[in-house]
Amino acid sequence: MPEARDIAATRSTYTVASDPEAAEDIMCLLKRLAKADNLAVLCVLHQVELAYNHADRVVGIRDGRIAFDLPREDLSRDAVRGLYLSEAA
């Protein structure tokens, strides 16, 4: 069997919403593993600050469609905010 070259992490894998310190620790661990072993890490996040602090690339999804797919440094807070605002707002 070929060696895995990626890691997929959902919210329940690494985040207990009431423990932001644990979430931060696990994100740091995932980032270290990715760099050390040249792995891709796919995380499903609702904690926007974790994405800002750790992601190299951010894909925003709204209503089942990709709203943006950008390197972290090109992502504006307004674009992220738009994911959470209703169309009427």
Buried (B, 14 or more C-beta within 10 A) or exposed (E): EEEEEEBEBEBEEBBEEEEEEEBBEBBEEBBEEBEEEEEEBEBEBEBBEBBBEBBEEBEBEEEEEEEBEBEEEEBEEEBBEBBEEEEEE
